[in-house]
């Protein structure tokens, strides 16, 4: 009996592994992009509440607006494909927000800046990876991801340049987010 249980576990593991390996690359990208953008929105909302720095507050308002627009486009795309996407942060991102929430008031602005830089670096890598992914066949999605890169790179630069002393304004030269869902029929 033990031998059959062991074989059943092995077979179940193989089936599980194979099912993960066959995930749709477009859906995988959309799920990761949704999570990244939901995190950016939540991070920016938290900064808007926690920080007293006007530059950070302005930056966080811009992030909420622009990442919410990206989220809306991703949701429209997923809906058109019949995919279900998460509407809540995963455990990892939720934990990162919790750590930031627990940061002392005097240290929060630096912690937010560091989190915004890291998050945008990760997002840029995700979006850049789309064009090198030969398994993705949806050219419209690839174009859409490439169209978002200038804004994401601008967000990264702005995060890196945030002044923690509250005396310098944040750079507001952000490339506009274009609704490519409507323009490219994504």
MARKOLTI-108226 format. One line per 2 residues: number of its first residue (from 1); for each residue x negated, y negated, z negated of N, C-alpha, C, O. Coordinates in steps of 0.2 Angstrom, whole numbers, plus 5000, padded with zeros to 4 digits. Layout:
! residues N
NUM> X:Y:Z:X:Y:Z:X:Y:Z:X:Y:Z  ...
//
This chain:
! residues 186
1> 4996:5006:5000:5000:5000:5000:4996:4994:5000:4997:4989:5004  4990:4994:4996:4986:4988:4995:4983:4987:5002:4982:4981:5004
3> 4981:4992:5006:4978:4991:5013:4983:4988:5017:4981:4983:5021  4989:4989:5017:4994:4986:5021:4995:4978:5019:4996:4974:5024
5> 4995:4977:5013:4995:4970:5011:4990:4966:5013:4990:4960:5015  4984:4969:5013:4978:4966:5015:4978:4964:5023:4977:4959:5025
7> 4981:4969:5027:4981:4968:5034:4987:4963:5035:4986:4959:5040  4992:4963:5031:4997:4958:5032:4995:4951:5031:4996:4946:5035
9> 4990:4950:5026:4987:4944:5024:4983:4941:5030:4983:4936:5032  4979:4946:5033:4974:4944:5038:4978:4942:5044:4977:4937:5047
11> 4983:4946:5046:4987:4944:5052:4991:4938:5051:4991:4934:5056  4994:4937:5045:4997:4930:5044:4992:4924:5044:4994:4919:5047
13> 4986:4925:5042:4981:4920:5042:4979:4919:5050:4978:4913:5052  4979:4924:5054:4977:4923:5061:4983:4919:5064:4981:4915:5068
15> 4989:4921:5063:4995:4918:5066:4995:4910:5064:4996:4906:5068  4994:4909:5058:4993:4902:5055:4988:4898:5059:4989:4893:5061
17> 4982:4901:5059:4976:4898:5062:4978:4896:5069:4976:4891:5072  4981:4901:5073:4982:4900:5080:4987:4895:5081:4987:4891:5086
19> 4992:4894:5077:4998:4889:5077:4995:4882:5076:4997:4878:5080  4990:4882:5072:4987:4875:5071:4982:4873:5077:4982:4868:5079
21> 4979:4878:5080:4975:4877:5086:4979:4875:5092:4976:4872:5097  4985:4877:5092:4989:4875:5098:4994:4869:5098:4998:4868:5102
23> 4992:4865:5093:4996:4859:5092:4995:4854:5098:4990:4854:5101  5001:4851:5100:5001:4846:5105:4996:4841:5104:4997:4837:5099
25> 4991:4839:5108:4986:4834:5106:4989:4827:5106:4987:4823:5102  4994:4826:5110:4997:4819:5110:5001:4818:5103:5001:4813:5100
27> 5005:4824:5101:5008:4823:5095:5004:4823:5089:5005:4819:5084  4998:4826:5089:4993:4826:5084:4990:4818:5083:4990:4816:5078
29> 4989:4815:5089:4987:4808:5089:4992:4804:5086:4991:4800:5082  4998:4805:5089:5004:4800:5086:5005:4801:5079:5006:4796:5075
31> 5004:4807:5076:5005:4808:5069:5000:4805:5065:5001:4801:5060  4993:4805:5067:4988:4802:5064:4988:4794:5065:4987:4791:5060
33> 4990:4792:5070:4991:4785:5071:4997:4782:5067:4996:4776:5064  5002:4786:5066:5008:4783:5062:5005:4783:5055:5006:4778:5052
35> 5002:4788:5053:4999:4788:5046:4994:4782:5045:4995:4779:5039  4990:4781:5049:4985:4776:5049:4989:4769:5048:4987:4764:5044
37> 4994:4768:5053:4997:4761:5053:5002:4761:5047:5002:4755:5044  5005:4766:5044:5009:4766:5038:5004:4764:5032:5006:4760:5028
39> 4998:4766:5032:4993:4765:5027:4991:4757:5027:4991:4754:5022  4990:4755:5033:4988:4748:5034:4994:4743:5032:4992:4738:5028
41> 5000:4745:5033:5006:4741:5031:5006:4741:5024:5007:4736:5020  5006:4747:5021:5006:4747:5013:5000:4744:5010:5001:4741:5005
43> 4994:4745:5012:4989:4741:5010:4989:4734:5010:4988:4730:5005  4992:4731:5016:4993:4724:5016:4998:4721:5012:4997:4716:5009
45> 5003:4725:5011:5009:4723:5007:5006:4723:5000:5008:4718:4996  5002:4728:4998:5000:4728:4991:4995:4722:4990:4995:4718:4985
47> 4991:4720:4995:4986:4714:4994:4990:4708:4994:4988:4703:4990  4996:4707:4998:5000:4701:4997:5003:4700:4990:5004:4694:4988
49> 5004:4706:4987:5007:4705:4980:5001:4704:4975:5002:4700:4970  4995:4707:4976:4990:4708:4970:4985:4702:4971:4983:4699:4966
51> 4984:4700:4977:4978:4695:4978:4981:4687:4977:4987:4686:4979  4977:4683:4974:4979:4676:4974:4975:4672:4979:4976:4666:4980
53> 4971:4676:4983:4966:4673:4988:4971:4671:4994:4974:4676:4997  4971:4665:4996:4975:4663:5002:4973:4666:5009:4977:4668:5013
55> 4967:4667:5009:4964:4670:5015:4966:4677:5016:4968:4680:5021  4966:4681:5010:4968:4688:5010:4976:4688:5011:4978:4693:5014
57> 4979:4684:5008:4987:4684:5009:4988:4683:5016:4993:4686:5019  4985:4678:5020:4986:4677:5027:4985:4683:5031:4988:4685:5035
59> 4979:4686:5030:4977:4692:5033:4982:4697:5032:4983:4701:5037  4984:4698:5026:4988:4704:5024:4995:4703:5028:4998:4708:5030
61> 4998:4696:5028:5004:4695:5032:5003:4697:5039:5008:4700:5042  4997:4695:5042:4996:4697:5049:4996:4704:5050:4999:4707:5055
63> 4992:4708:5046:4992:4715:5046:4999:4718:5046:5001:4723:5050  5003:4716:5041:5010:4719:5041:5014:4718:5047:5016:4723:5050
65> 5013:4712:5050:5017:4711:5056:5015:4715:5062:5019:4718:5065  5008:4715:5063:5005:4718:5069:5005:4726:5068:5007:4730:5073
67> 5004:4729:5062:5004:4736:5061:5011:4739:5061:5013:4744:5063  5016:4734:5059:5023:4736:5059:5025:4737:5067:5029:4741:5068
69> 5023:4732:5071:5025:4733:5078:5022:4739:5081:5025:4742:5085  5016:4741:5079:5013:4747:5082:5017:4753:5080:5018:4757:5084
71> 5018:4753:5073:5022:4758:5071:5029:4759:5075:5031:4765:5076  5032:4753:5076:5039:4754:5080:5038:4757:5087:5042:4761:5089
73> 5032:4755:5090:5031:4758:5096:5029:4765:5096:5032:4769:5100  5026:4767:5091:5024:4774:5090:5031:4778:5089:5031:4784:5091
75> 5035:4776:5084:5041:4779:5083:5046:4780:5089:5049:4785:5090  5046:4774:5093:5050:4775:5099:5047:4780:5104:5051:4784:5107
77> 5040:4781:5104:5037:4786:5109:5039:4793:5106:5041:4797:5110  5038:4794:5099:5039:4800:5096:5047:4802:5097:5048:4808:5098
79> 5051:4797:5096:5058:4799:5097:5060:4801:5104:5064:4805:5105  5057:4797:5109:5058:4799:5116:5056:4806:5118:5058:4810:5122
81> 5050:4809:5114:5048:4815:5115:5051:4821:5111:5050:4827:5111  5056:4818:5106:5059:4823:5102:5055:4825:5096:5057:4830:5093
83> 5050:4821:5094:5046:4823:5089:5048:4820:5082:5051:4815:5082  5047:4824:5077:5049:4821:5070:5042:4818:5067:5037:4822:5067
85> 5042:4812:5065:5036:4810:5062:5037:4808:5055:5043:4806:5053  5032:4807:5051:5032:4806:5044:5034:4798:5043:5032:4794:5047
87> 5038:4797:5038:5040:4790:5036:5037:4788:5030:5038:4783:5027  5033:4793:5027:5030:4791:5020:5022:4793:5021:5020:4797:5025
89> 5018:4790:5017:5011:4791:5017:5010:4798:5014:5013:4801:5010  5004:4801:5017:5002:4807:5014:4999:4807:5008:4998:4801:5005
91> 4997:4812:5005:4994:4812:4998:4988:4808:4998:4986:4804:4993  4984:4809:5003:4977:4806:5003:4978:4798:5003:4975:4795:4999
93> 4982:4796:5007:4983:4788:5008:4986:4786:5002:4985:4780:5000  4991:4789:4999:4995:4787:4993:4990:4787:4987:4990:4782:4983
95> 4985:4791:4987:4980:4791:4982:4976:4785:4982:4974:4782:4977  4974:4784:4989:4969:4778:4990:4973:4771:4987:4970:4767:4984
97> 4979:4771:4989:4983:4765:4987:4983:4765:4979:4983:4759:4976  4984:4771:4976:4985:4771:4969:4978:4769:4965:4978:4765:4960
99> 4972:4771:4968:4966:4768:4966:4965:4761:4966:4963:4757:4962  4967:4758:4972:4967:4751:4973:4972:4747:4968:4970:4742:4965
101> 4978:4750:4967:4983:4747:4962:4980:4747:4955:4981:4742:4951  4976:4752:4953:4973:4752:4947:4966:4748:4946:4964:4747:4941
103> 4964:4744:4951:4958:4740:4951:4960:4734:4947:4965:4731:4948  4955:4732:4943:4956:4726:4939:4957:4720:4944:4954:4719:4949
105> 4960:4715:4941:4962:4709:4945:4956:4706:4948:4956:4704:4954  4951:4705:4944:4945:4701:4947:4941:4705:4952:4937:4702:4956
107> 4942:4712:4953:4939:4716:4957:4943:4718:4963:4941:4721:4968  4949:4716:4963:4954:4718:4968:4952:4716:4975:4953:4720:4980
109> 4951:4710:4976:4950:4707:4983:4944:4710:4986:4945:4712:4992  4939:4712:4983:4933:4716:4986:4935:4723:4987:4933:4725:4993
111> 4939:4726:4983:4941:4733:4984:4946:4733:4990:4946:4737:4994  4950:4728:4991:4955:4727:4997:4951:4726:5003:4952:4730:5008
113> 4946:4722:5003:4942:4720:5009:4938:4727:5011:4938:4729:5017  4935:4731:5006:4932:4737:5008:4937:4742:5011:4935:4745:5016
115> 4943:4742:5008:4948:4747:5011:4950:4745:5018:4951:4749:5022  4951:4739:5019:4953:4736:5025:4948:4738:5031:4949:4740:5036
117> 4942:4737:5029:4936:4738:5034:4936:4745:5035:4936:4747:5041  4936:4750:5030:4935:4757:5031:4941:4759:5035:4941:4764:5040
119> 4947:4757:5033:4953:4759:5037:4953:4757:5044:4955:4761:5049  4951:4751:5046:4951:4749:5053:4945:4753:5057:4946:4754:5062
121> 4940:4754:5053:4934:4758:5057:4937:4765:5058:4936:4768:5064  4941:4768:5054:4944:4775:5055:4949:4774:5061:4949:4779:5065
123> 4953:4769:5061:4958:4768:5066:4955:4767:5073:4957:4770:5078  4950:4763:5073:4946:4762:5079:4943:4769:5082:4944:4770:5088
125> 4940:4773:5078:4938:4779:5080:4943:4784:5082:4942:4787:5087  4949:4784:5079:4955:4788:5081:4957:4786:5088:4958:4790:5093
127> 4958:4779:5089:4960:4777:5096:4955:4777:5101:4957:4779:5107  4949:4776:5100:4944:4777:5105:4943:4785:5107:4942:4786:5113
129> 4944:4789:5102:4944:4796:5103:4949:4799:5108:4948:4804:5112  4955:4795:5109:4960:4797:5114:4957:4797:5121:4959:4802:5125
131> 4953:4792:5123:4951:4792:5130:4946:4798:5131:4945:4800:5137  4943:4800:5126:4938:4806:5127:4941:4812:5126:4937:4818:5127
133> 4947:4813:5125:4951:4819:5124:4953:4822:5130:4958:4819:5133  4950:4827:5133:4952:4830:5139:4958:4834:5139:4961:4836:5144
135> 4960:4836:5133:4966:4840:5132:4973:4836:5132:4978:4838:5133  4972:4829:5131:4978:4825:5132:4979:4823:5139:4975:4821:5143
137> 4986:4824:5141:4988:4823:5148:4992:4817:5149:4993:4815:5155  4994:4814:5144:4999:4809:5145:4995:4802:5146:4992:4799:5141
139> 4994:4800:5152:4990:4794:5153:4993:4788:5150:4989:4783:5149  4999:4788:5150:5003:4782:5147:5001:4781:5140:4999:4775:5138
141> 5000:4786:5136:4998:4786:5129:4991:4784:5129:4989:4780:5124  4987:4786:5133:4980:4785:5133:4979:4777:5134:4975:4774:5131
143> 4983:4774:5139:4983:4767:5141:4985:4763:5135:4982:4758:5133  4990:4766:5132:4993:4762:5126:4988:4762:5120:4987:4756:5118
145> 4985:4767:5119:4979:4767:5114:4974:4763:5115:4971:4759:5111  4972:4763:5122:4966:4758:5124:4968:4751:5123:4964:4746:5122
147> 4975:4749:5125:4977:4742:5124:4977:4740:5117:4977:4734:5116  4978:4744:5112:4978:4742:5105:4971:4741:5102:4970:4738:5097
149> 4966:4744:5105:4959:4743:5103:4957:4736:5102:4954:4735:5096  4958:4731:5106:4956:4724:5105:4959:4721:5098:4955:4718:5095
151> 4965:4723:5097:4968:4720:5091:4965:4723:5085:4964:4720:5080  4964:4730:5085:4961:4734:5079:4954:4731:5078:4952:4731:5072
153> 4950:4730:5083:4943:4728:5082:4943:4721:5079:4939:4719:5075  4948:4717:5082:4949:4710:5079:4951:4710:5071:4948:4707:5067
155> 4955:4715:5070:4957:4716:5062:4951:4718:5058:4950:4715:5053  4947:4722:5061:4941:4724:5058:4936:4718:5057:4933:4717:5051
157> 4935:4715:5062:4930:4709:5061:4933:4704:5056:4929:4701:5052  4940:4703:5056:4943:4698:5051:4942:4701:5044:4941:4697:5040
159> 4943:4707:5043:4942:4710:5037:4935:4709:5034:4933:4708:5029  4930:4711:5039:4923:4710:5037:4921:4703:5035:4917:4701:5031
161> 4925:4698:5038:4923:4691:5037:4928:4688:5032:4927:4682:5030  4932:4692:5028:4936:4689:5023:4931:4686:5018:4927:4689:5015
163> 4933:4679:5016:4930:4676:5011:4933:4677:5004:4939:4676:5003  4929:4680:4999:4932:4681:4993:4933:4675:4988:4936:4676:4983
165> 4929:4670:4990:4930:4664:4986:4936:4659:4987:4937:4654:4984  4940:4661:4992:4946:4658:4994:4945:4651:4996:4950:4647:4996
167> 4939:4649:4999:4938:4642:5002:4938:4642:5009:4939:4637:5012  4937:4648:5012:4937:4647:5020:4943:4651:5023:4945:4656:5020
169> 4946:4648:5028:4952:4651:5031:4950:4658:5035:4944:4658:5037  4954:4662:5035:4953:4668:5039:4954:4667:5046:4957:4662:5049
171> 4950:4670:5050:4950:4669:5058:4956:4672:5060:4958:4677:5059  4960:4667:5064:4966:4669:5066:4966:4670:5074:4972:4671:5077
173> 4961:4672:5077:4960:4673:5084:4961:4681:5085:4956:4684:5086  4967:4683:5085:4969:4690:5086:4972:4691:5093:4977:4687:5095
175> 4969:4695:5096:4973:4697:5103:4980:4699:5102:4981:4702:5097  4984:4697:5106:4991:4698:5105:4993:4706:5105:4990:4709:5110
177> 4997:4708:5101:5000:4715:5102:5005:4715:5107:5010:4711:5107  5004:4719:5112:5009:4719:5118:5013:4725:5117:5011:4731:5116
179> 5020:4724:5118:5024:4730:5118:5023:4734:5124:5027:4733:5129  5019:4739:5124:5018:4743:5130:5023:4748:5131:5023:4752:5136
181> 5027:4750:5126:5032:4754:5127:5037:4752:5132:5039:4756:5136  5039:4746:5132:5043:4743:5136:5040:4742:5143:5043:4743:5148
183> 5034:4739:5143:5030:4738:5149:5028:4744:5153:5028:4744:5159  5026:4749:5150:5023:4755:5153:5028:4761:5153:5026:4766:5155
185> 5033:4760:5150:5038:4765:5149:5035:4771:5146:5036:4777:5148  5031:4770:5140:5028:4775:5137:5032:4780:5134:5030:4785:5131
//
